[in-house]
């Protein structure tokens, strides 16, 4: 090889390193093997996770559907007690996220995630049999505690199966289940309501009972379908399992996966995750997004009723914004992976939600209000896969990534408290104050996303300038060869 040819090759390698892309795929045979493995992983794992997450989002928001069928009147609770029940759910949900992620590796994902799903399914069923405020609060607390570990666990699990450049789209695929759960939940609640008062249960009781039973069955099925990782996936041949692990180990900028597999728990890694500026930038931005998402999911049926629709019509009309949002979410997630960026995608998607909230809180035209729900749903849901994948992409070292994923979601899910209290019935049908609060949080979130983009760019410049050379060989996100995703 001539000197000029050698220089060209080295330049190409450097460019790949700077992009954080894998350079292991050097032959057509390897490319075919990679495509075959990704197809099997995508079709065997992602559908299971998507259904589990659909159940998760459905079981936390179906109380909004049940509310339309006299839940509060039947168990004799006030508007404030209803809000308190939701707040208790979010409190226990948040408290369980980091501990759940830290024990995931020990228990293994193939056991822990299905068990969580089964247990919260049983808890969700139990809500259908509550008779008073104490029982309502107690069961909601148990539901939150069991459900809290799922999303951070899924993100951590996927980060051990896919490379950094593949993660965003996969998160988008399973997170689409969240937007579909709104559509599915509305249709399901509408159908279940036709059961009426049978078997000693009211319409709202049947919603909780049947949806919770479905979740418990999903948990049982997931136990038999979900592998602990690519290395133990029975649907891959021995050759494919070996190649799947090798490509993860050799993927540039992916961290040292062999070191992570043997990594022992360390409080130092937990501290690194807790005190990472990226964690706080993304978590607080995600807090604003989830405040909007939870308020949207919990109160969209109520908002639509305020537009003049009946309870049954509200369930059906709430389906369409979710369906549109799910399609846009997949496209956004694909673009995020295709261009290897997270923050810039969010800087484009969040303004859609910002416009939606700005208009809906300041207009009295019912058609315009309903139209704005499309912008709200699209902007909110399509922003989530990039922010979830972003922090996981930029955290290497298993326990640091476990901490950052759990802490990010623990902080962000505090948005549930905001959602609970800013949409009281007394504000309806305009909900100007509630919409204004979400609008402010989303604007702040946009600024935080911009700050994180600039921060990551600075770190990359410092690494290129040799300011991080003392960490060379660490094999985690401090290593100079580990380029942060913007």
C-alpha positions as CSV (number, residue, x, y, z in Angstrom):
1,X,0.0,0.0,0.0
2,X,1.4,3.4,-1.0
3,X,1.8,6.2,1.5
4,X,-1.0,8.2,0.0
5,X,-3.4,5.2,0.1
6,X,-2.4,4.5,3.7
7,X,-3.1,8.1,4.6
8,X,-6.5,7.9,2.9
9,X,-7.4,4.8,4.9
10,X,-6.3,6.4,8.2
11,X,-8.3,9.5,7.4
12,X,-11.4,7.3,6.8
13,X,-10.9,5.5,10.0
14,X,-10.5,8.8,11.9
15,X,-13.7,10.1,10.3
16,X,-15.6,7.0,11.4
17,X,-14.2,7.4,15.0
18,X,-15.3,11.0,15.0
19,X,-18.8,10.0,14.0
20,X,-19.0,7.3,16.7
21,X,-19.9,4.7,14.1
22,X,-18.9,1.1,14.0
23,X,-16.1,0.1,11.8
24,X,-16.4,-3.7,12.4
25,X,-18.5,-4.2,9.2
26,X,-15.6,-4.5,6.8
27,X,-17.0,-7.2,4.4
28,X,-20.2,-7.9,2.6
29,X,-20.6,-11.1,4.5
30,X,-20.4,-9.2,7.8
31,X,-23.0,-6.7,6.6
32,X,-25.4,-9.5,5.7
33,X,-24.9,-11.2,9.0
34,X,-25.5,-7.9,10.8
35,X,-28.7,-7.3,8.9
36,X,-29.9,-10.8,9.6
37,X,-29.2,-10.4,13.3
38,X,-30.8,-7.0,13.6
39,X,-33.9,-8.4,11.8
40,X,-34.2,-11.2,14.3
41,X,-33.6,-9.0,17.3
42,X,-36.1,-6.4,16.0
43,X,-38.9,-8.8,15.3
44,X,-38.5,-11.0,18.4
45,X,-37.6,-8.5,21.1
46,X,-39.1,-5.1,20.1
47,X,-42.7,-6.4,19.8
48,X,-42.6,-7.9,23.2
49,X,-41.2,-4.7,24.7
50,X,-43.7,-2.6,22.8
51,X,-46.7,-4.6,24.2
52,X,-45.3,-4.4,27.7
53,X,-44.9,-0.6,27.4
54,X,-48.3,-0.2,25.9
55,X,-49.7,-2.0,28.9
56,X,-47.6,0.2,31.2
57,X,-48.9,3.5,29.7
58,X,-52.4,2.2,29.4
59,X,-52.5,1.1,33.1
60,X,-51.3,4.4,34.4
61,X,-53.6,6.5,32.3
62,X,-56.8,4.4,32.1
63,X,-57.9,6.1,35.3
64,X,-58.7,9.1,33.0
65,X,-61.0,6.9,30.9
66,X,-62.6,5.3,34.0
67,X,-63.2,8.8,35.4
68,X,-65.7,9.4,32.6
69,X,-67.9,6.5,34.0
70,X,-68.5,7.8,37.5
71,X,-65.4,6.5,39.2
72,X,-65.3,9.3,41.7
73,X,-69.0,9.2,42.6
74,X,-69.1,5.4,43.0
75,X,-66.2,5.3,45.5
76,X,-67.2,8.6,47.1
77,X,-64.0,10.5,46.5
78,X,-63.6,14.2,45.8
79,X,-61.7,15.9,43.0
80,X,-58.8,16.5,45.3
81,X,-58.7,12.9,46.6
82,X,-58.7,11.7,43.0
83,X,-55.6,13.9,42.4
84,X,-54.0,12.6,45.6
85,X,-54.4,9.1,44.3
86,X,-52.6,10.0,41.1
87,X,-49.8,11.8,43.1
88,X,-49.2,8.7,45.3
89,X,-48.8,6.6,42.1
90,X,-46.1,8.9,40.8
91,X,-44.3,9.1,44.1
92,X,-43.9,5.3,44.3
93,X,-43.2,5.1,40.6
94,X,-40.3,7.5,40.9
95,X,-38.9,5.9,44.0
96,X,-38.6,2.5,42.4
97,X,-36.8,3.5,39.2
98,X,-33.1,3.7,40.2
99,X,-33.2,0.7,42.6
100,X,-34.9,-1.4,39.9
101,X,-32.2,-0.5,37.3
102,X,-29.3,-1.2,39.7
103,X,-30.6,-4.8,40.4
104,X,-31.5,-5.5,36.8
105,X,-28.2,-7.0,35.9
106,X,-28.2,-9.3,39.0
107,X,-31.7,-10.6,38.5
108,X,-31.4,-10.5,34.6
109,X,-33.8,-8.7,32.3
110,X,-35.5,-11.8,31.1
111,X,-36.8,-12.4,34.6
112,X,-37.1,-9.0,36.1
113,X,-39.0,-7.1,33.3
114,X,-41.7,-9.8,32.9
115,X,-42.1,-10.1,36.7
116,X,-42.7,-6.4,37.0
117,X,-45.3,-6.5,34.2
118,X,-47.2,-9.4,35.8
119,X,-47.2,-7.8,39.3
120,X,-48.4,-4.4,38.1
121,X,-51.1,-6.1,36.0
122,X,-52.4,-7.8,39.1
123,X,-52.3,-4.4,40.9
124,X,-54.2,-2.7,38.0
125,X,-56.9,-5.4,38.2
126,X,-57.3,-4.7,41.9
127,X,-58.3,-1.1,41.3
128,X,-61.5,-2.4,39.7
129,X,-62.6,-3.7,43.1
130,X,-61.8,-0.7,45.3
131,X,-64.7,0.7,47.3
132,X,-63.2,3.8,49.0
133,X,-60.4,6.4,49.0
134,X,-58.0,4.4,51.2
135,X,-58.2,1.3,48.9
136,X,-57.9,3.5,45.8
137,X,-54.7,5.2,47.2
138,X,-53.2,1.9,48.4
139,X,-53.6,0.1,45.2
140,X,-52.4,3.0,43.1
141,X,-49.3,3.2,45.2
142,X,-48.6,-0.5,44.7
143,X,-49.2,-0.1,40.9
144,X,-46.6,2.8,40.8
145,X,-44.0,0.8,42.7
146,X,-44.3,-2.2,40.4
147,X,-44.5,-0.2,37.2
148,X,-41.7,2.2,37.8
149,X,-38.8,0.0,36.8
150,X,-40.0,-0.9,33.4
151,X,-39.0,2.0,31.1
152,X,-35.5,2.6,32.6
153,X,-35.1,-1.2,32.5
154,X,-36.0,-1.4,28.9
155,X,-33.7,1.5,27.9
156,X,-30.8,-0.1,29.8
157,X,-31.6,-3.5,28.3
158,X,-31.7,-2.3,24.7
159,X,-28.4,-0.5,25.2
160,X,-26.8,-3.8,25.9
161,X,-28.2,-5.3,22.6
162,X,-27.8,-2.5,20.1
163,X,-25.0,-0.2,19.2
164,X,-25.3,3.6,19.8
165,X,-26.2,4.3,16.2
166,X,-29.0,1.7,16.3
167,X,-30.5,2.6,19.7
168,X,-32.6,5.7,18.9
169,X,-34.8,4.0,16.2
170,X,-35.4,1.0,18.4
171,X,-36.5,3.2,21.3
172,X,-38.8,5.0,18.9
173,X,-40.3,1.7,17.8
174,X,-41.2,0.5,21.2
175,X,-42.1,4.0,22.5
176,X,-44.6,4.3,19.7
177,X,-46.6,1.9,21.9
178,X,-47.1,4.8,24.3
179,X,-48.9,6.9,21.7
180,X,-50.8,3.8,20.4
181,X,-51.8,3.1,24.0
182,X,-53.8,6.3,23.9
183,X,-55.6,5.2,20.8
184,X,-55.9,1.6,21.9
185,X,-57.0,2.6,25.4
186,X,-59.7,4.9,24.2
187,X,-61.1,2.3,21.9
188,X,-60.8,-0.4,24.5
189,X,-62.5,1.7,27.2
190,X,-65.3,2.5,24.7
191,X,-65.8,-1.2,24.0
192,X,-65.6,-2.3,27.6
193,X,-68.1,0.4,28.7
194,X,-70.7,-1.5,26.6
195,X,-70.5,-4.3,29.2
196,X,-72.4,-2.0,31.5
197,X,-73.1,-2.9,35.1
198,X,-72.7,-6.7,35.2
199,X,-71.4,-9.2,37.7
200,X,-71.6,-6.6,40.5
201,X,-69.1,-4.3,38.8
202,X,-69.6,-0.9,37.3
203,X,-68.3,0.2,33.8
204,X,-65.1,1.8,35.3
205,X,-64.5,-1.4,37.2
206,X,-64.5,-3.5,34.1
207,X,-62.0,-1.2,32.5
208,X,-59.4,-1.8,35.2
209,X,-60.2,-5.5,35.6
210,X,-60.0,-6.5,32.0
211,X,-57.0,-4.3,31.1
212,X,-55.1,-5.4,34.2
213,X,-55.8,-9.1,33.3
214,X,-54.4,-8.5,29.8
215,X,-51.2,-7.0,31.3
216,X,-50.7,-9.9,33.7
217,X,-51.0,-12.3,30.7
218,X,-48.5,-10.3,28.8
219,X,-46.1,-10.6,31.7
220,X,-46.4,-14.3,31.7
221,X,-45.8,-14.5,27.9
222,X,-42.8,-12.2,28.1
223,X,-41.1,-14.5,30.6
224,X,-41.0,-17.2,27.9
225,X,-40.2,-14.8,25.0
226,X,-37.6,-12.3,26.2
227,X,-33.9,-13.3,26.3
228,X,-31.4,-11.8,28.7
229,X,-29.4,-10.5,25.8
230,X,-28.1,-11.2,22.3
231,X,-25.7,-13.8,23.7
232,X,-28.5,-15.9,25.2
233,X,-31.2,-15.4,22.5
234,X,-32.4,-18.9,21.5
235,X,-33.7,-17.6,18.2
236,X,-30.1,-16.8,17.1
237,X,-27.8,-19.5,15.9
238,X,-24.5,-20.0,17.9
239,X,-22.7,-18.3,15.1
240,X,-25.1,-15.3,15.1
241,X,-24.9,-15.0,18.9
242,X,-21.1,-14.9,18.8
243,X,-21.2,-12.3,16.0
244,X,-23.8,-10.2,17.8
245,X,-21.5,-10.0,20.9
246,X,-18.4,-9.3,18.8
247,X,-20.0,-6.4,16.9
248,X,-21.0,-4.8,20.2
249,X,-17.5,-5.2,21.7
250,X,-15.9,-3.7,18.6
251,X,-18.4,-0.9,17.9
252,X,-16.4,2.4,18.0
253,X,-17.6,4.7,20.7
254,X,-19.8,2.0,22.3
255,X,-17.6,1.7,25.4
256,X,-15.8,-1.5,26.4
257,X,-18.7,-4.1,26.5
258,X,-16.4,-6.9,27.7
259,X,-15.4,-4.7,30.7
260,X,-19.1,-3.9,31.3
261,X,-20.1,-7.5,31.4
262,X,-17.6,-8.2,34.1
263,X,-18.2,-4.9,35.9
264,X,-18.8,-5.0,39.7
265,X,-21.1,-2.6,41.4
266,X,-19.4,0.6,42.4
267,X,-20.8,3.6,44.2
268,X,-18.2,5.7,42.3
269,X,-20.1,4.8,39.1
270,X,-23.4,5.8,40.7
271,X,-21.9,9.1,41.7
272,X,-20.6,9.7,38.2
273,X,-24.1,9.2,36.9
274,X,-25.7,11.4,39.6
275,X,-23.3,14.3,39.1
276,X,-23.3,14.3,35.3
277,X,-24.5,17.6,33.8
278,X,-25.9,15.7,30.9
279,X,-28.2,13.8,33.3
280,X,-29.6,17.0,34.6
281,X,-29.9,18.8,31.3
282,X,-31.8,15.9,29.7
283,X,-33.8,14.9,32.8
284,X,-35.1,18.4,33.4
285,X,-36.0,18.8,29.7
286,X,-37.7,15.4,29.8
287,X,-39.5,16.6,32.9
288,X,-41.2,19.3,30.9
289,X,-42.1,16.8,28.1
290,X,-43.5,14.3,30.5
291,X,-45.5,16.9,32.3
292,X,-47.2,17.5,29.0
293,X,-47.5,13.8,28.2
294,X,-49.1,12.9,31.4
295,X,-51.5,15.8,31.4
296,X,-52.4,15.0,27.8
297,X,-52.9,11.3,28.6
298,X,-54.8,11.8,31.8
299,X,-57.0,14.6,30.8
300,X,-57.5,14.5,27.0
301,X,-60.9,12.7,27.3
302,X,-62.0,15.4,29.8
303,X,-60.8,18.1,27.5
304,X,-62.6,16.6,24.5
305,X,-65.8,16.4,26.6
306,X,-65.3,20.1,27.3
307,X,-65.5,20.6,23.6
308,X,-69.1,19.3,23.6
309,X,-68.7,15.6,23.0
310,X,-70.3,12.8,25.1
311,X,-68.2,10.4,27.1
312,X,-68.4,7.7,24.5
313,X,-67.6,10.1,21.7
314,X,-64.7,11.5,23.6
315,X,-63.1,8.0,23.8
316,X,-63.3,7.7,20.0
317,X,-62.2,11.2,19.2
318,X,-59.1,10.8,21.5
319,X,-57.8,8.0,19.2
320,X,-56.9,10.1,16.2
321,X,-54.2,12.4,17.7
322,X,-52.5,9.4,19.2
323,X,-52.5,7.6,15.9
324,X,-50.9,10.5,14.1
325,X,-48.3,11.0,16.8
326,X,-47.3,7.3,16.6
327,X,-46.4,7.6,12.9
328,X,-44.4,10.8,13.4
329,X,-42.6,9.3,16.4
330,X,-41.2,6.4,14.3
331,X,-40.1,8.8,11.5
332,X,-38.4,11.1,14.1
333,X,-36.6,8.2,15.7
334,X,-35.4,6.9,12.3
335,X,-34.1,10.4,11.4
336,X,-32.4,10.6,14.8
337,X,-30.4,7.4,14.1
338,X,-29.9,8.2,10.4
339,X,-28.2,11.5,11.1
340,X,-26.6,10.4,14.4
341,X,-28.1,13.3,16.4
342,X,-30.5,13.6,19.2
343,X,-30.7,17.2,20.5
344,X,-31.1,18.9,17.1
345,X,-34.1,16.6,16.3
346,X,-35.7,17.7,19.6
347,X,-35.0,21.3,18.9
348,X,-37.2,20.8,15.8
349,X,-40.0,18.6,17.3
350,X,-40.6,20.4,20.6
351,X,-41.8,23.6,18.9
352,X,-44.8,21.7,17.5
353,X,-46.0,21.0,21.0
354,X,-45.1,24.6,22.1
355,X,-47.3,26.0,19.3
356,X,-50.1,23.6,20.2
357,X,-50.2,24.6,23.9
358,X,-49.8,28.3,23.1
359,X,-52.9,28.2,20.8
360,X,-55.2,25.8,22.7
361,X,-54.9,27.8,25.9
362,X,-55.9,31.0,24.2
363,X,-58.7,30.2,21.8
364,X,-62.4,29.5,22.3
365,X,-62.9,27.8,18.9
366,X,-63.6,24.1,19.5
367,X,-62.4,23.0,16.1
368,X,-59.1,24.8,16.6
369,X,-58.7,23.3,20.0
370,X,-59.1,19.8,18.7
371,X,-56.7,20.5,15.9
372,X,-54.1,21.7,18.4
373,X,-54.2,18.3,20.1
374,X,-52.5,16.9,17.0
375,X,-49.6,19.3,17.3
376,X,-49.4,18.6,21.1
377,X,-49.3,14.9,20.8
378,X,-46.9,14.9,17.8
379,X,-44.4,17.3,19.4
380,X,-44.5,15.5,22.8
381,X,-44.3,11.9,21.7
382,X,-41.7,12.4,18.9
383,X,-39.4,14.1,21.4
384,X,-39.1,11.2,23.8
385,X,-37.1,8.6,21.8
386,X,-34.2,11.1,21.1
387,X,-34.0,12.2,24.8
388,X,-34.1,8.6,26.1
389,X,-31.5,7.4,23.6
390,X,-29.3,10.5,24.0
391,X,-28.3,10.0,27.7
392,X,-27.9,6.2,27.2
393,X,-25.7,6.9,24.1
394,X,-23.4,9.2,26.1
395,X,-23.1,7.0,29.3
396,X,-20.6,4.1,29.2
397,X,-19.9,1.8,32.1
398,X,-22.9,-0.4,33.0
399,X,-23.7,1.0,36.5
400,X,-23.2,4.6,35.3
401,X,-25.7,4.0,32.5
402,X,-28.0,2.2,34.9
403,X,-27.9,5.2,37.2
404,X,-28.3,7.9,34.5
405,X,-31.2,6.0,32.9
406,X,-33.0,5.6,36.2
407,X,-32.3,9.1,37.5
408,X,-33.3,10.7,34.3
409,X,-36.7,9.0,34.5
410,X,-37.1,9.6,38.2
411,X,-36.6,13.3,37.7
412,X,-38.7,13.4,34.6
413,X,-41.6,11.4,36.1
414,X,-42.0,14.1,38.7
415,X,-43.9,15.7,35.8
416,X,-46.7,13.4,36.9
417,X,-47.2,15.6,40.0
418,X,-47.5,18.6,37.8
419,X,-50.1,16.9,35.5
420,X,-52.2,15.8,38.5
421,X,-52.8,19.3,39.9
422,X,-52.8,21.8,37.0
423,X,-56.0,20.6,35.3
424,X,-58.8,20.7,37.9
425,X,-62.3,20.6,36.7
426,X,-62.9,24.1,37.8
427,X,-60.6,25.3,34.9
428,X,-62.6,23.6,32.2
429,X,-63.2,23.8,29.4
430,X,-60.5,26.3,28.6
431,X,-57.8,25.1,31.0
432,X,-55.8,28.3,30.3
433,X,-53.7,28.0,33.4
434,X,-52.9,24.4,33.0
435,X,-51.9,24.8,29.3
436,X,-49.8,27.9,30.2
437,X,-47.8,26.0,32.8
438,X,-47.0,23.2,30.3
439,X,-46.1,25.8,27.7
440,X,-43.6,27.4,30.1
441,X,-42.1,24.0,30.9
442,X,-41.7,23.0,27.3
443,X,-40.0,26.3,26.4
444,X,-37.6,25.7,29.3
445,X,-37.0,22.2,28.1
446,X,-36.1,23.5,24.6
447,X,-33.5,25.8,26.2
448,X,-32.1,22.9,28.2
449,X,-31.8,20.7,25.1
450,X,-29.9,23.4,23.4
451,X,-27.6,23.7,26.5
452,X,-26.9,20.0,26.3
453,X,-26.1,20.1,22.6
454,X,-23.5,22.9,23.3
455,X,-22.1,21.0,26.3
456,X,-21.6,17.8,24.4
457,X,-20.0,19.7,21.5
458,X,-17.6,21.3,24.0
459,X,-16.6,17.9,25.5
460,X,-15.9,16.5,22.1
461,X,-13.7,19.5,21.2
462,X,-11.8,19.1,24.5
463,X,-11.2,15.4,23.8
464,X,-9.9,16.2,20.3
465,X,-7.6,18.8,21.9
466,X,-6.2,16.2,24.3
467,X,-7.7,17.5,27.5
468,X,-9.1,14.1,28.4
469,X,-6.0,12.0,27.6
470,X,-5.6,11.0,31.2
471,X,-8.6,8.8,30.8
472,X,-7.3,6.9,27.7
473,X,-7.8,3.2,28.1
474,X,-10.6,3.5,30.7
475,X,-13.1,2.1,28.2
476,X,-16.0,4.2,29.4
477,X,-17.5,7.6,28.4
478,X,-14.4,9.4,29.7
479,X,-12.1,7.8,27.2
480,X,-10.9,10.3,24.5
481,X,-12.1,7.8,21.7
482,X,-15.6,8.0,23.1
483,X,-17.3,10.8,21.2
484,X,-20.5,12.1,22.6
485,X,-23.6,12.1,20.5
486,X,-25.1,15.6,19.9
